[in-house]
Amino acid sequence: MDRKMANRKLIRLSQLKTKLATENLEDIDWVTFGVIVKKVTPQSASNGRTFSIWRLNDLRDLNQFVSLFLFGDVHKEHWKTDQGTV
């Protein structure tokens, strides 16, 4: 993990909104981690393709979360991932 994180900045999910407003994250090599705290049953888009929505949290502030939408091959490969997975 140390090797993978070398020269990268950790931004917690609970800090992401503030960091997006105050820093230009496009100029920074950053990474975040999240836990799937809620999964919505897969749904169909208007084009008929199925997608998933996950609610991610860093377990620091359960009132702040990021919704992650999974489409296409990502949805097909990961839709069965268990809630609680990091």
C-alpha angles and dihedrals in degrees: 000000000000090000093049092048096047111128092002128115119228113223115185116226089239088058097045099093092051093045092050089054096046107031137047097238091183087075094050130074098226139164136195136193129212142179120224100242096168137016124198116216108263111271137199121246122220088265090057096251119131123238139174134221122209126188110217128196136173092220092241097097115013091195092066119069143152122229113220118198116205119202137171119350092356090058092046092050100042111025092103093055109130124249108254093042117134 
